[in-house]
Amino acid sequence: RTLLAEDGSLWITIDDNECHYLKVVCDEVFGRGNFVANLAWHKRVSPANDAKFFSGDFDHILVYAKQKEIWRPNRLEKNESQLANYKNPDNDPRGDWNSAAYTCAKTADERPNLYYPIVNPFTRQEIWPSRTRVWAYDRSTHERNVANGLLYWGKSGEGKMPRIKKFLAHSKPVVPRAIWGYDEAGHNQESRIEIDRLFPGDPFTTPKPERLLKRVLEVATNPGDLVLDSFAGSGTTG
């Protein structure tokens, strides 16, 4: 904590035998208000069939900030799976797009200004949202969305509810998720292969995959930052 920059963060990988005790210690050192997240890293591809109780498939990653009010994680560029959601079925000249729900998780009683009818321009049918899930946009914003051609009523134009277009060209990087799958953050099997390439026959049993450290650095650091791996382990950070 003393060595950390004021906008620095601490990332600790640990299994569930000690995770909750460690969190209490870190709460005491950093202050509970500086606890950021308990991430789950899916470290195992295949289940441990020799386990007596449950297969230990994930590790915890406790994240603390020196000052949470000024620390923010970096957003991540979209992966191939996320990019695949963007298509252009109506040949919109603005390019590939994805669609999102046109409603929000508010009721008509909570947001009466968001409960009103809209018209499907293809069927001329008047469409009302559910009283328990009203439109996400007020009337004036909805009118702008229509004028800008942002509503999608399905391939036939006869959809019961519209969706709003979100163009890839205008999209932002994505917020990091709290569950890190091995498809993006690596797994134990590949880390064993990585260390064996460097040090054949090395007995170190719990190396971290390079992709896990890469993801941490992508989220936690900016150019010019210093990174301290205070335990070194198998040297993955180096």
NORQUI-V704856 format. One record per residue. SS is DSSP state (H for helix, E for strand, C for the rest). OMEGA is omega in whole degrees, -180 to 180 (none if undefined). NEAR is the number of other ideal C-beta (glycine too) atoms within 10 Angstrom. Layout:
# NORQUI-V704856
((SS | OMEGA | NEAR) (SS | OMEGA | NEAR))
This chain:
# NORQUI-V704856
((C | 179 | 12) (C | -178 | 4) (C | -175 | 10) (C | 170 | 17) (C | -178 | 11) (C | 177 | 9) (C | -179 | 13) (C | -180 | 19) (E | 179 | 22) (E | -180 | 20) (E | -178 | 19) (E | 175 | 16) (E | -176 | 19) (E | 179 | 16) (C | -172 | 12) (C | 175 | 11) (C | -175 | 9) (C | -172 | 11) (H | -172 | 16) (H | 173 | 12) (H | 178 | 10) (H | -179 | 14) (H | 178 | 18) (H | 178 | 10) (H | -179 | 10) (H | 175 | 19) (H | -180 | 15) (H | -177 | 9) (H | -175 | 11) (H | -173 | 21) (C | -177 | 15) (H | -180 | 11) (H | 180 | 10) (H | 172 | 20) (E | -177 | 16) (E | -175 | 17) (E | 169 | 14) (E | -178 | 14) (E | 176 | 22) (E | 177 | 16) (E | 180 | 23) (E | -167 | 17) (C | -173 | 23) (C | 179 | 16) (C | -179 | 12) (C | 179 | 10) (C | 177 | 11) (C | -175 | 11) (C | 177 | 6) (C | -180 | 6) (C | 179 | 10) (C | -176 | 5) (C | 178 | 5) (C | 175 | 9) (C | -180 | 12) (C | -170 | 14) (C | -177 | 17) (E | 171 | 18) (E | 174 | 22) (E | 169 | 19) (E | 178 | 21) (E | -179 | 21) (E | 176 | 24) (E | 175 | 24) (E | 174 | 24) (C | 175 | 19) (C | -174 | 16) (C | -177 | 16) (C | 180 | 8) (C | -180 | 9) (C | 175 | 19) (C | 176 | 12) (C | 173 | 15) (C | 173 | 14) (C | -175 | 13) (E | 174 | 16) (C | -179 | 10) (C | 177 | 16) (C | -176 | 11) (H | 180 | 6) (H | 179 | 9) (H | 179 | 14) (H | -179 | 13) (C | 179 | 10) (C | -179 | 13) (C | 179 | 17) (E | -180 | 11) (C | -175 | 14) (C | -179 | 11) (C | 178 | 12) (C | 178 | 5) (C | -178 | 14) (C | 179 | 6) (C | 175 | 14) (C | -176 | 11) (C | -179 | 15) (E | 172 | 23) (E | 180 | 17) (E | 179 | 18) (E | 180 | 12) (E | 180 | 13) (C | 180 | 20) (E | 178 | 18) (C | -175 | 15) (C | 175 | 10) (C | 180 | 17) (C | 178 | 15) (C | 178 | 17) (C | 180 | 10) (C | -177 | 12) (C | -179 | 14) (H | 179 | 11) (H | 179 | 10) (H | 179 | 21) (C | -177 | 18) (C | -180 | 14) (C | 170 | 10) (E | -174 | 21) (E | 172 | 11) (C | -174 | 18) (C | -178 | 12) (C | -177 | 12) (C | -176 | 14) (C | 179 | 7) (C | 177 | 12) (E | -175 | 9) (E | 174 | 16) (C | 173 | 12) (C | 173 | 20) (E | 178 | 11) (C | -180 | 10) (C | 178 | 12) (E | -173 | 17) (C | 178 | 23) (E | 179 | 25) (C | -175 | 19) (C | 176 | 18) (C | -173 | 12) (H | -177 | 12) (H | 178 | 8) (H | 178 | 12) (H | 180 | 20) (H | 177 | 12) (H | 178 | 11) (H | 179 | 18) (H | -179 | 14) (H | -179 | 8) (C | 178 | 10) (C | -176 | 12) (C | -179 | 21) (E | 179 | 18) (E | -177 | 19) (C | -179 | 17) (C | -176 | 16) (C | -178 | 9) (C | -176 | 8) (C | -176 | 12) (C | 180 | 11) (C | -180 | 16) (C | 179 | 10) (C | 179 | 16) (C | 169 | 23) (E | -177 | 17) (E | -179 | 17) (E | 173 | 20) (E | -172 | 14) (E | 180 | 15) (H | -178 | 17) (H | -178 | 9) (H | -175 | 10) (C | 179 | 15) (C | 169 | 7) (C | -171 | 10) (E | 176 | 12) (C | 178 | 10) (C | 178 | 17) (C | -179 | 11) (C | 175 | 11) (E | -179 | 10) (E | 179 | 23) (C | -180 | 13) (H | 178 | 20) (H | 179 | 12) (H | -176 | 15) (H | 176 | 21) (C | -179 | 24) (C | -174 | 20) (H | -177 | 19) (H | -180 | 14) (H | 179 | 16) (H | 176 | 22) (H | 179 | 17) (H | -179 | 11) (H | -177 | 18) (H | 179 | 22) (H | 176 | 13) (H | -180 | 9) (H | -175 | 11) (C | -178 | 13) (C | 179 | 7) (C | -180 | 5) (C | -175 | 13) (C | -177 | 6) (C | -168 | 13) (C | -176 | 9) (C | 177 | 13) (C | 176 | 22) (C | 179 | 24) (C | -179 | 23) (H | -178 | 15) (H | 177 | 19) (H | 179 | 26) (H | 178 | 20) (H | 179 | 14) (H | 177 | 20) (H | -178 | 22) (H | 178 | 15) (H | -176 | 14) (H | -167 | 18) (H | -171 | 19) (C | 174 | 14) (C | -179 | 8) (C | 180 | 4) (C | 179 | 5) (C | 174 | 11) (C | 180 | 9) (C | 177 | 13) (C | 171 | 11) (C | -167 | 13) (C | 177 | 8) (C | 175 | 8) (C | 178 | 10) (C | -180 | 14) (C | 177 | 18) (C | -178 | 13) (C | -179 | 20) (C | 179 | 16) (C | none | 9))
